[in-house]
Amino acid sequence: DTYASLSAPDFQKATSKEAYAKLGRVFRERLGPLGSKSLQGFNVRSMNGVVTAQAAYQGTFKQGTGVISVTYVKQNGVWLLLGLHVNSPLLLEEGKKAACADCGKPRPLDAKFCPNCGVKSAAEAPAGK
């Protein structure tokens, strides 16, 4: 459970476990799996005893590209997630297309079945498929 073990208490105050899970689903549906990423920038900052690190990556996902910005805070010697932002035009296409969980091809977000392979959409599929 990455939410409980790898995110900072301040992140957990601002983002519920359910919202975190929903965000992961949106990333998977609209962007697909992350194929590769390259570091674009990195900054470590220490202020009043709080150490944070910000990293920016250019990510290549199955459906397209995006800039991934991550902020970590160091607490008790461990780096924990403090913030996450993914900037991609695919995330702004509300109500348009998502990747089919079965074949990976685009399908309308409100489609009950994938027009490419005919498999029931994840939200419609019974447990197990």
C-alpha positions in Angstrom: 0.0 0.0 0.0 2.0 3.0 -1.3 -0.4 5.5 0.1 0.2 4.5 3.7 3.9 3.6 3.4 5.3 6.1 0.9 3.2 9.3 1.3 3.8 12.1 3.9 1.2 12.9 6.6 0.6 16.3 4.9 -0.1 14.5 1.6 -2.6 12.2 3.4 -4.3 15.2 5.1 -4.8 16.8 1.7 -5.6 13.7 -0.3 -7.8 10.8 0.9 -6.8 7.2 0.1 -9.9 7.0 -2.2 -8.9 10.2 -4.1 -5.3 8.8 -4.5 -6.7 5.5 -5.9 -9.0 7.4 -8.2 -6.1 9.5 -9.5 -4.2 6.3 -10.2 -7.2 4.9 -12.2 -7.5 8.2 -14.2 -3.7 8.0 -15.1 -4.1 4.3 -16.2 -7.2 4.9 -18.2 -6.2 8.1 -20.0 -2.4 7.7 -20.2 -1.8 4.0 -20.1 1.3 2.5 -18.5 4.5 4.6 -18.2 6.9 3.4 -20.7 9.9 5.6 -19.9 10.8 8.8 -18.2 13.7 11.2 -18.4 14.8 13.6 -15.7 14.3 17.2 -16.7 15.1 19.0 -13.5 15.9 18.3 -9.8 16.1 20.6 -6.8 16.7 19.9 -3.1 15.8 22.6 -0.6 16.3 22.8 3.2 14.4 25.4 5.1 13.8 25.6 8.9 14.9 22.0 9.2 12.5 20.6 6.5 14.2 19.0 3.5 12.2 18.7 0.3 13.2 17.5 -3.2 11.4 18.4 -6.4 11.9 16.4 -9.6 10.4 16.9 -13.0 10.4 14.2 -15.6 9.3 14.0 -19.2 7.2 10.8 -19.3 6.2 8.7 -22.2 3.0 6.7 -21.6 1.3 4.2 -23.9 -1.2 6.8 -25.0 1.0 9.9 -25.2 3.4 12.1 -23.2 3.3 14.2 -20.1 5.4 16.1 -17.6 5.5 14.5 -14.2 6.3 16.7 -11.3 6.9 15.1 -7.9 7.7 16.7 -4.5 9.2 14.6 -1.7 9.8 15.5 1.9 12.5 13.8 4.1 11.1 12.6 7.4 13.1 10.5 9.8 15.6 9.7 7.1 12.9 8.5 4.6 11.8 10.3 1.5 7.9 10.5 1.4 5.6 11.8 -1.3 4.4 15.3 -0.6 3.0 16.3 -4.0 2.3 14.9 -7.5 1.3 16.6 -10.7 1.1 15.2 -14.2 0.6 17.7 -17.0 -0.7 16.0 -20.2 -3.3 17.0 -22.8 -4.8 13.5 -22.4 -5.8 14.3 -18.8 -7.8 17.4 -20.0 -9.9 15.4 -22.5 -12.8 14.9 -20.0 -15.5 12.8 -21.5 -13.5 11.8 -24.6 -11.3 8.7 -24.7 -9.6 6.2 -22.4 -7.4 3.2 -23.0 -9.3 -0.2 -23.0 -8.0 -2.3 -20.1 -8.0 -5.3 -22.3 -6.7 -4.3 -25.7 -5.2 -0.9 -24.9 -6.9 0.9 -27.7 -8.9 4.2 -27.2 -12.5 3.9 -26.2 -15.1 6.5 -25.2 -15.1 6.9 -21.4 -18.8 6.3 -21.3 -18.7 3.2 -23.5 -20.0 0.0 -21.8 -18.0 -2.1 -24.3 -14.8 -1.5 -26.1 -15.6 -0.8 -29.8 -12.2 -2.4 -30.8 -12.3 -5.7 -28.9 -15.8 -5.9 -27.5 -14.7 -6.5 -23.9 -16.9 -4.9 -21.2 -15.4 -1.7 -19.8 -13.7 -2.0 -16.4 -16.5 -0.1 -14.6 -19.1 -2.4 -16.2 -17.2 -5.7 -15.9 -18.1 -8.1 -13.1 -15.3 -9.0 -10.6 -12.8 -11.2 -12.3 -13.0 -9.6 -15.8 
